[in-house]
Amino acid sequence: MSKLPPPPSVWIILGPTLLVVALLVLLSIFARTEKRPPDEGWKGIFYSNPEDPALLVPKRFDIGWTLNFGNPWSWVVLALIHLAVALPFILSVPTLRQLR
């Protein structure tokens, strides 16, 4: 029987997830705006208004917040979320190659 490599640490998966959750909580606390954004900035379910400095804005319908895609920092937040999701898969590739 071949010796299997040790499983990746649970923190490889939980670390980025907790980091993204903490980042989103901090953003929602510090980037709040109470006024509803103007209707001109909405394109379907997405809000994009480069003249609006807010990073997070209240959703047009329903409860919650959404990113202002006219703000360049929203793309950084979106990239960090995608990186946090992809990182566990990227880090597990060497382990999967050893199993072959």
N, CA, C and O atoms as a MOPAC input file, in Angstrom:
PM7 MOZYME 1SCF
protein

 N      0.84700 1    -1.18400 1     0.00000 1
 C      0.00000 1     0.00000 1     0.00000 1
 C      0.88500 1     1.23700 1     0.00000 1
 O      1.83000 1     1.33800 1     0.78300 1
 N      0.57200 1     2.16800 1    -0.87800 1
 C      1.38800 1     3.37700 1    -0.96600 1
 C      1.07400 1     4.32600 1     0.18300 1
 O     -0.04300 1     4.38600 1     0.69600 1
 N      2.08100 1     5.04000 1     0.55000 1
 C      1.91000 1     5.99800 1     1.64200 1
 C      1.27000 1     7.27300 1     1.09900 1
 O      1.78900 1     7.87800 1     0.16100 1
 N      0.15700 1     7.67700 1     1.67700 1
 C     -0.55000 1     8.88700 1     1.25500 1
 C      0.06400 1    10.10400 1     1.91900 1
 O      0.48600 1    10.03400 1     3.07400 1
 N      0.11900 1    11.22400 1     1.20100 1
 C      0.64000 1    12.44600 1     1.82000 1
 C     -0.34300 1    12.95200 1     2.87000 1
 O     -1.53500 1    12.65300 1     2.80500 1
 N      0.15000 1    13.70600 1     3.82300 1
 C     -0.76000 1    14.23200 1     4.85100 1
 C     -1.76500 1    15.20300 1     4.22200 1
 O     -1.44200 1    15.90200 1     3.26200 1
 N     -2.97900 1    15.24000 1     4.76800 1
 C     -3.97500 1    16.17200 1     4.21500 1
 C     -3.56100 1    17.61200 1     4.49800 1
 O     -2.86600 1    17.88500 1     5.47600 1
 N     -3.99100 1    18.52600 1     3.63900 1
 C     -3.63800 1    19.93400 1     3.88000 1
 C     -4.26400 1    20.42400 1     5.18100 1
 O     -5.31000 1    19.94200 1     5.61700 1
 N     -3.61000 1    21.36600 1     5.76200 1
 C     -4.09900 1    21.93800 1     7.01600 1
 C     -5.46400 1    22.56900 1     6.80900 1
 O     -5.75400 1    23.11100 1     5.74300 1
 N     -6.28400 1    22.49700 1     7.81900 1
 C     -7.62600 1    23.06800 1     7.74100 1
 C     -7.55700 1    24.58500 1     7.60900 1
 O     -8.49500 1    25.20700 1     7.11100 1
 N     -6.45800 1    25.18100 1     8.05000 1
 C     -6.32000 1    26.63100 1     7.96700 1
 C     -6.06200 1    27.11600 1     6.54600 1
 O     -6.26200 1    28.29400 1     6.25200 1
 N     -5.62100 1    26.22400 1     5.66200 1
 C     -5.47000 1    26.60900 1     4.25800 1
 C     -6.82900 1    26.94300 1     3.66500 1
 O     -6.94500 1    27.81300 1     2.80100 1
 N     -7.84900 1    26.25200 1     4.13200 1
 C     -9.20100 1    26.50300 1     3.63900 1
 C     -9.89600 1    27.57300 1     4.47500 1
 O    -10.51000 1    28.49100 1     3.93100 1
 N     -9.79900 1    27.45200 1     5.79700 1
 C    -10.52100 1    28.38100 1     6.66600 1
 C     -9.88900 1    29.76600 1     6.72700 1
 O    -10.60000 1    30.75600 1     6.89700 1
 N     -8.58500 1    29.85600 1     6.59400 1
 C     -7.89900 1    31.14900 1     6.69400 1
 C     -8.39600 1    32.16800 1     5.68100 1
 O     -8.83600 1    33.24800 1     6.07500 1
 N     -8.34200 1    31.86000 1     4.37900 1
 C     -8.84400 1    32.83200 1     3.39400 1
 C    -10.33000 1    33.12100 1     3.54100 1
 O    -10.77200 1    34.24800 1     3.31800 1
 N    -11.10100 1    32.10700 1     3.91600 1
 C    -12.54100 1    32.31700 1     4.09600 1
 C    -12.80300 1    33.28600 1     5.23700 1
 O    -13.60500 1    34.20900 1     5.09900 1
 N    -12.13800 1    33.08400 1     6.35300 1
 C    -12.31300 1    33.99200 1     7.49100 1
 C    -11.80600 1    35.39000 1     7.17500 1
 O    -12.37900 1    36.38000 1     7.63100 1
 N    -10.73500 1    35.47300 1     6.39800 1
 C    -10.20700 1    36.78000 1     6.00200 1
 C    -11.21700 1    37.54700 1     5.15600 1
 O    -11.42600 1    38.74100 1     5.37300 1
 N    -11.84000 1    36.87800 1     4.20200 1
 C    -12.84100 1    37.54000 1     3.35400 1
 C    -14.05400 1    37.94600 1     4.17600 1
 O    -14.57900 1    39.04300 1     3.98600 1
 N    -14.50900 1    37.09800 1     5.07600 1
 C    -15.65900 1    37.43900 1     5.92300 1
 C    -15.32900 1    38.64900 1     6.79100 1
 O    -16.14300 1    39.56500 1     6.90700 1
 N    -14.15100 1    38.66200 1     7.39800 1
 C    -13.75500 1    39.80100 1     8.23000 1
 C    -13.66100 1    41.07200 1     7.39800 1
 O    -14.07700 1    42.14000 1     7.84700 1
 N    -13.11400 1    40.96400 1     6.18500 1
 C    -13.00800 1    42.12100 1     5.30000 1
 C    -14.38500 1    42.66300 1     4.93700 1
 O    -14.60000 1    43.87500 1     4.95500 1
 N    -15.30700 1    41.78400 1     4.61000 1
 C    -16.64600 1    42.23400 1     4.24200 1
 C    -17.39400 1    42.84900 1     5.42700 1
 O    -18.14300 1    43.81000 1     5.25400 1
 N    -17.19700 1    42.30500 1     6.62000 1
 C    -17.83100 1    42.88800 1     7.80800 1
 C    -17.27200 1    44.28400 1     8.06300 1
 O    -18.02900 1    45.21700 1     8.32800 1
 N    -15.95000 1    44.43100 1     7.98600 1
 C    -15.34300 1    45.75000 1     8.19800 1
 C    -15.78400 1    46.74000 1     7.12700 1
 O    -16.05100 1    47.90200 1     7.43300 1
 N    -15.86200 1    46.29800 1     5.88700 1
 C    -16.31800 1    47.18000 1     4.81900 1
 C    -17.76000 1    47.61900 1     5.04000 1
 O    -18.10300 1    48.78200 1     4.82800 1
 N    -18.59100 1    46.69100 1     5.46300 1
 C    -19.99000 1    47.05800 1     5.66800 1
 C    -20.16100 1    48.00600 1     6.85500 1
 O    -21.10600 1    48.79300 1     6.88300 1
 N    -19.26300 1    47.93900 1     7.82700 1
 C    -19.35500 1    48.83600 1     8.98000 1
 C    -18.84700 1    50.23500 1     8.62600 1
 O    -19.49300 1    51.23400 1     8.94500 1
 N    -17.68800 1    50.30200 1     7.96500 1
 C    -17.04800 1    51.59300 1     7.72400 1
 C    -17.45700 1    52.27000 1     6.42300 1
 O    -17.25400 1    53.47600 1     6.27700 1
 N    -18.01400 1    51.55000 1     5.49500 1
 C    -18.34600 1    52.13500 1     4.19600 1
 C    -19.85000 1    52.33800 1     4.02400 1
 O    -20.34700 1    52.37900 1     2.89900 1
 N    -20.55200 1    52.46200 1     5.10300 1
 C    -22.00000 1    52.59300 1     5.01900 1
 C    -22.42400 1    53.96700 1     4.52600 1
 O    -21.81600 1    54.99100 1     4.83800 1
 N    -23.47200 1    53.94100 1     3.76000 1
 C    -24.15500 1    55.15800 1     3.38200 1
 C    -25.64100 1    54.89300 1     3.57200 1
 O    -26.14500 1    53.86000 1     3.13200 1
 N    -26.32700 1    55.78200 1     4.20000 1
 C    -27.73200 1    55.54700 1     4.51000 1
 C    -28.66700 1    55.94600 1     3.37500 1
 O    -29.80200 1    55.47600 1     3.30400 1
 N    -28.19200 1    56.80600 1     2.49800 1
 C    -29.06200 1    57.24700 1     1.41200 1
 C    -29.05200 1    56.21800 1     0.29000 1
 O    -28.03600 1    55.57800 1     0.01700 1
 N    -30.18100 1    56.08000 1    -0.34000 1
 C    -30.30200 1    55.16300 1    -1.46000 1
 C    -29.66200 1    55.80000 1    -2.68300 1
 O    -29.88900 1    56.98200 1    -2.94300 1
 N    -28.87000 1    55.05000 1    -3.44000 1
 C    -28.21100 1    55.63400 1    -4.60500 1
 C    -29.22300 1    55.98800 1    -5.69300 1
 O    -30.31000 1    55.41300 1    -5.74100 1
 N    -28.86700 1    56.93100 1    -6.56400 1
 C    -29.80400 1    57.35000 1    -7.61400 1
 C    -30.07100 1    56.21800 1    -8.60500 1
 O    -29.25000 1    55.31900 1    -8.78600 1
 N    -31.23400 1    56.28700 1    -9.23800 1
 C    -31.62200 1    55.24100 1   -10.18500 1
 C    -30.77400 1    55.23800 1   -11.45400 1
 O    -30.73400 1    54.22700 1   -12.15500 1
 N    -30.10200 1    56.32900 1   -11.76400 1
 C    -29.30600 1    56.39900 1   -12.98900 1
 C    -28.09100 1    55.47600 1   -12.94500 1
 O    -27.59600 1    55.07500 1   -13.99800 1
 N    -27.60700 1    55.13600 1   -11.78000 1
 C    -26.41400 1    54.31200 1   -11.67000 1
 C    -26.67900 1    52.81800 1   -11.80300 1
 O    -25.73800 1    52.03300 1   -11.91900 1
 N    -27.93400 1    52.41800 1   -11.78700 1
 C    -28.26300 1    50.99200 1   -11.81500 1
 C    -28.32500 1    50.47300 1   -13.24200 1
 O    -28.93400 1    51.08700 1   -14.11800 1
 N    -27.68800 1    49.33800 1   -13.45800 1
 C    -27.75700 1    48.62500 1   -14.72800 1
 C    -28.20200 1    47.20800 1   -14.39300 1
 O    -27.38000 1    46.31400 1   -14.18800 1
 N    -29.51900 1    47.02100 1   -14.34100 1
 C    -30.06000 1    45.72900 1   -13.90200 1
 C    -29.85800 1    45.58000 1   -12.40200 1
 O    -30.33600 1    46.40500 1   -11.62300 1
 N    -29.15000 1    44.52900 1   -11.99500 1
 C    -28.88900 1    44.31800 1   -10.56400 1
 C    -27.55100 1    44.90400 1   -10.12900 1
 O    -27.20100 1    44.83300 1    -8.95100 1
 N    -26.79900 1    45.48200 1   -11.06200 1
 C    -25.48200 1    46.03100 1   -10.75500 1
 C    -25.55200 1    47.55200 1   -10.64800 1
 O    -26.29600 1    48.21200 1   -11.37300 1
 N    -24.75800 1    48.08700 1    -9.72300 1
 C    -24.67300 1    49.53300 1    -9.53900 1
 C    -23.28700 1    49.98800 1    -9.95300 1
 O    -22.28500 1    49.48500 1    -9.44600 1
 N    -23.22900 1    50.94300 1   -10.88000 1
 C    -21.94800 1    51.47200 1   -11.34300 1
 C    -22.08300 1    52.97500 1   -11.54600 1
 O    -22.71300 1    53.43900 1   -12.49600 1
 N    -21.47700 1    53.72000 1   -10.63300 1
 C    -21.50700 1    55.16600 1   -10.71800 1
 C    -20.12600 1    55.68400 1   -10.29200 1
 O    -19.84400 1    55.75700 1    -9.09600 1
 N    -19.26700 1    56.04200 1   -11.24700 1
 C    -17.92400 1    56.50900 1   -10.89400 1
 C    -17.90500 1    57.79600 1   -10.07800 1
 O    -16.91800 1    58.07400 1    -9.39700 1
 N    -18.96100 1    58.57800 1   -10.13200 1
 C    -19.01100 1    59.82700 1    -9.36800 1
 C    -19.41400 1    59.60600 1    -7.91500 1
 O    -19.24700 1    60.50200 1    -7.08800 1
 N    -19.94600 1    58.42100 1    -7.58900 1
 C    -20.32800 1    58.07800 1    -6.22200 1
 C    -19.10800 1    57.47500 1    -5.52400 1
 O    -18.61800 1    56.43500 1    -5.96500 1
 N    -18.59700 1    58.09500 1    -4.44200 1
 C    -17.38700 1    57.57900 1    -3.80300 1
 C    -17.62600 1    56.34300 1    -2.93100 1
 O    -16.66300 1    55.72100 1    -2.48400 1
 N    -18.87900 1    55.97300 1    -2.68100 1
 C    -19.17000 1    54.85000 1    -1.79500 1
 C    -18.73200 1    53.53300 1    -2.42900 1
 O    -18.91900 1    53.31600 1    -3.62600 1
 N    -18.15500 1    52.66700 1    -1.62200 1
 C    -17.76900 1    51.34000 1    -2.08600 1
 C    -18.95700 1    50.38700 1    -2.00900 1
 O    -19.20000 1    49.60700 1    -2.93000 1
 N    -19.68800 1    50.45800 1    -0.90900 1
 C    -20.88800 1    49.64300 1    -0.72700 1
 C    -22.10100 1    50.56100 1    -0.69800 1
 O    -22.08400 1    51.61300 1    -0.05900 1
 N    -23.14200 1    50.15300 1    -1.39300 1
 C    -24.38100 1    50.93100 1    -1.42500 1
 C    -25.54400 1    50.01200 1    -1.10400 1
 O    -25.47100 1    48.81200 1    -1.36900 1
 N    -26.62900 1    50.55600 1    -0.53000 1
 C    -27.80000 1    49.70900 1    -0.27900 1
 C    -28.36600 1    49.19100 1    -1.59800 1
 O    -28.36400 1    49.88100 1    -2.61800 1
 N    -28.85000 1    47.94900 1    -1.53900 1
 C    -29.43000 1    47.36300 1    -2.74800 1
 C    -30.66900 1    48.14900 1    -3.15800 1
 O    -31.33400 1    48.77200 1    -2.33000 1
 N    -30.95700 1    48.10500 1    -4.43100 1
 C    -32.12000 1    48.81800 1    -4.97000 1
 C    -33.40500 1    48.19100 1    -4.45100 1
 O    -34.31800 1    48.89200 1    -4.01300 1
 N    -33.46600 1    46.89800 1    -4.50200 1
 C    -34.60700 1    46.14600 1    -3.97900 1
 C    -34.06100 1    45.12700 1    -2.99700 1
 O    -32.92700 1    44.66900 1    -3.13300 1
 N    -34.85200 1    44.77800 1    -2.02600 1
 C    -34.46200 1    43.76000 1    -1.06300 1
 C    -33.58900 1    44.35300 1     0.03600 1
 O    -33.44400 1    45.57100 1     0.14700 1
 N    -33.01500 1    43.47700 1     0.83900 1
 C    -32.20900 1    43.88500 1     1.98000 1
 C    -30.75200 1    43.57100 1     1.69200 1
 O    -30.44800 1    42.52300 1     1.12300 1
 N    -29.85700 1    44.44900 1     2.07100 1
 C    -28.43000 1    44.17300 1     1.93100 1
 C    -27.69400 1    45.28700 1     1.23100 1
 O    -28.21400 1    46.38100 1     1.01100 1
 N    -26.45700 1    44.96300 1     0.88800 1
 C    -25.55600 1    45.92600 1     0.27600 1
 C    -24.97900 1    45.32500 1    -0.99100 1
 O    -24.93600 1    44.10300 1    -1.13300 1
 N    -24.54500 1    46.14900 1    -1.89500 1
 C    -23.89000 1    45.70800 1    -3.11000 1
 C    -22.69700 1    46.61500 1    -3.39000 1
 O    -22.60700 1    47.72100 1    -2.85600 1
 N    -21.79800 1    46.14300 1    -4.21800 1
 C    -20.61700 1    46.92400 1    -4.57000 1
 C    -20.95500 1    47.97400 1    -5.62200 1
 O    -21.78900 1    47.74700 1    -6.49900 1
 N    -20.30200 1    49.11200 1    -5.52300 1
 C    -20.37700 1    50.13600 1    -6.55700 1
 C    -19.24900 1    49.83300 1    -7.54400 1
 O    -18.08400 1    50.11300 1    -7.26400 1
 N    -19.59900 1    49.25800 1    -8.70300 1
 C    -18.57900 1    48.84400 1    -9.66000 1
 C    -17.95300 1    50.03200 1   -10.38900 1
 O    -17.03800 1    49.84700 1   -11.19100 1
 N    -18.42200 1    51.22000 1   -10.13000 1
 C    -17.76600 1    52.41300 1   -10.64800 1
 C    -16.58100 1    52.81800 1    -9.79500 1
 O    -15.74600 1    53.60600 1   -10.24100 1
 N    -16.48700 1    52.30800 1    -8.59700 1
 C    -15.37600 1    52.56300 1    -7.68900 1
 C    -14.28300 1    51.52900 1    -7.97600 1
 O    -14.56400 1    50.33100 1    -7.94600 1
 N    -13.05100 1    51.95200 1    -8.25100 1
 C    -11.98500 1    50.98700 1    -8.56800 1
 C    -11.71000 1    49.98700 1    -7.44300 1
 O    -11.27900 1    48.86600 1    -7.71500 1
 N    -11.94600 1    50.36600 1    -6.20400 1
 C    -11.68700 1    49.45500 1    -5.08700 1
 C    -12.64600 1    48.27200 1    -5.06000 1
 O    -12.33700 1    47.24600 1    -4.45300 1
 N    -13.80200 1    48.39500 1    -5.70600 1
 C    -14.73400 1    47.26800 1    -5.73100 1
 C    -14.14100 1    46.10800 1    -6.51800 1
 O    -14.40700 1    44.94700 1    -6.20500 1
 N    -13.33900 1    46.40800 1    -7.53600 1
 C    -12.69400 1    45.35200 1    -8.31300 1
 C    -11.61600 1    44.66500 1    -7.48900 1
 O    -11.37600 1    43.47000 1    -7.66600 1
 N    -10.96100 1    45.39500 1    -6.59000 1
 C     -9.97400 1    44.78300 1    -5.70000 1
 C    -10.67700 1    43.82700 1    -4.73700 1
 O    -10.19900 1    42.71700 1    -4.50400 1
 N    -11.80800 1    44.25400 1    -4.17900 1
 C    -12.57900 1    43.40300 1    -3.27500 1
 C    -13.04300 1    42.14800 1    -4.00700 1
 O    -12.95000 1    41.04500 1    -3.46900 1
 N    -13.53400 1    42.30600 1    -5.21000 1
 C    -13.99500 1    41.16900 1    -6.00300 1
 C    -12.84100 1    40.21300 1    -6.32000 1
 O    -13.01900 1    38.99600 1    -6.27000 1
 N    -11.66800 1    40.74900 1    -6.64300 1
 C    -10.50500 1    39.90300 1    -6.90900 1
 C    -10.06800 1    39.14400 1    -5.65500 1
 O     -9.68100 1    37.97900 1    -5.74600 1
 N    -10.12600 1    39.78700 1    -4.49000 1
 C     -9.77000 1    39.10700 1    -3.23700 1
 C    -10.73300 1    37.98000 1    -2.92200 1
 O    -10.32000 1    36.93100 1    -2.42800 1
 N    -12.00000 1    38.18100 1    -3.19900 1
 C    -12.99200 1    37.12300 1    -2.97100 1
 C    -12.70000 1    35.93300 1    -3.88500 1
 O    -12.71200 1    34.78400 1    -3.44500 1
 N    -12.43700 1    36.22000 1    -5.15900 1
 C    -12.12900 1    35.13100 1    -6.08900 1
 C    -10.83000 1    34.41200 1    -5.70200 1
 O    -10.74600 1    33.18800 1    -5.80300 1
 N     -9.84200 1    35.15200 1    -5.26900 1
 C     -8.58200 1    34.55700 1    -4.83800 1
 C     -8.78000 1    33.66700 1    -3.60900 1
 O     -8.19300 1    32.58900 1    -3.52000 1
 N     -9.60100 1    34.11900 1    -2.66800 1
 C     -9.85300 1    33.33000 1    -1.45600 1
 C    -10.57600 1    32.02900 1    -1.78700 1
 O    -10.36900 1    31.02000 1    -1.11300 1
 N    -11.41200 1    32.03800 1    -2.80400 1
 C    -12.10800 1    30.81500 1    -3.21000 1
 C    -11.14800 1    29.88900 1    -3.96200 1
 O    -11.19200 1    28.67400 1    -3.77000 1
 N    -10.28700 1    30.44400 1    -4.81000 1
 C     -9.40800 1    29.63700 1    -5.64600 1
 C     -8.17300 1    29.12700 1    -4.89800 1
 O     -7.61300 1    28.09500 1    -5.26800 1
 N     -7.74800 1    29.82900 1    -3.86200 1
 C     -6.50500 1    29.48100 1    -3.16900 1
 C     -6.47500 1    28.05000 1    -2.62900 1
 O     -5.46700 1    27.37200 1    -2.82700 1
 N     -7.51000 1    27.55400 1    -1.96400 1
 C     -7.44900 1    26.15400 1    -1.49700 1
 C     -7.28400 1    25.15700 1    -2.64400 1
 O     -6.59200 1    24.15100 1    -2.48800 1
 N     -7.90600 1    25.42300 1    -3.78800 1
 C     -7.76000 1    24.52600 1    -4.92600 1
 C     -6.34500 1    24.58800 1    -5.49800 1
 O     -5.76900 1    23.56300 1    -5.86000 1
 N     -5.79500 1    25.78700 1    -5.57400 1
 C     -4.43700 1    25.95100 1    -6.09800 1
 C     -3.42500 1    25.26200 1    -5.18900 1
 O     -2.49400 1    24.61300 1    -5.66400 1
 N     -3.61500 1    25.40700 1    -3.87500 1
 C     -2.68200 1    24.80600 1    -2.93000 1
 C     -2.81900 1    23.28800 1    -2.84900 1
 O     -1.88900 1    22.61800 1    -2.40000 1
 N     -3.94000 1    22.73500 1    -3.26500 1
 C     -4.13000 1    21.28700 1    -3.19400 1
 C     -3.63600 1    20.57000 1    -4.44800 1
 O     -3.61700 1    19.33900 1    -4.46700 1
 N     -3.23800 1    21.29000 1    -5.49400 1
 C     -2.76500 1    20.65600 1    -6.73000 1
 C     -1.53600 1    19.77700 1    -6.47900 1
 O     -1.50900 1    18.64800 1    -6.97000 1
 N     -0.51400 1    20.23700 1    -5.73700 1
 C      0.63000 1    19.33700 1    -5.50300 1
 C      0.25000 1    18.05300 1    -4.76800 1
 O      0.80700 1    16.99400 1    -5.05600 1
 N     -0.67700 1    18.12900 1    -3.83700 1
 C     -1.12600 1    16.95000 1    -3.12000 1
 C     -1.84900 1    15.99500 1    -4.05800 1
 O     -1.65100 1    14.78300 1    -3.97400 1
 N     -2.67000 1    16.51200 1    -4.93500 1
 C     -3.38900 1    15.66100 1    -5.87700 1
 C     -2.44000 1    15.00900 1    -6.87400 1
 O     -2.66300 1    13.87000 1    -7.28600 1
 N     -1.39700 1    15.70800 1    -7.26200 1
 C     -0.41200 1    15.12500 1    -8.19300 1
 C      0.34800 1    13.97100 1    -7.54000 1
 O      0.73200 1    13.02200 1    -8.22400 1
 N      0.56900 1    14.04000 1    -6.23200 1
 C      1.25900 1    12.96100 1    -5.53800 1
 C      0.38800 1    11.72700 1    -5.42800 1
 O      0.90700 1    10.61800 1    -5.29600 1
 N     -0.92300 1    11.89200 1    -5.47800 1
 C     -1.82700 1    10.73500 1    -5.34900 1
 C     -1.85100 1     9.89500 1    -6.62000 1
 O     -2.24300 1     8.72900 1    -6.57100 1
 N     -1.44900 1    10.44900 1    -7.74100 1
 C     -1.47500 1     9.68000 1    -8.99500 1
 C     -0.45600 1     8.60800 1    -9.04900 1
 O     -0.36800 1     7.88800 1   -10.04300 1

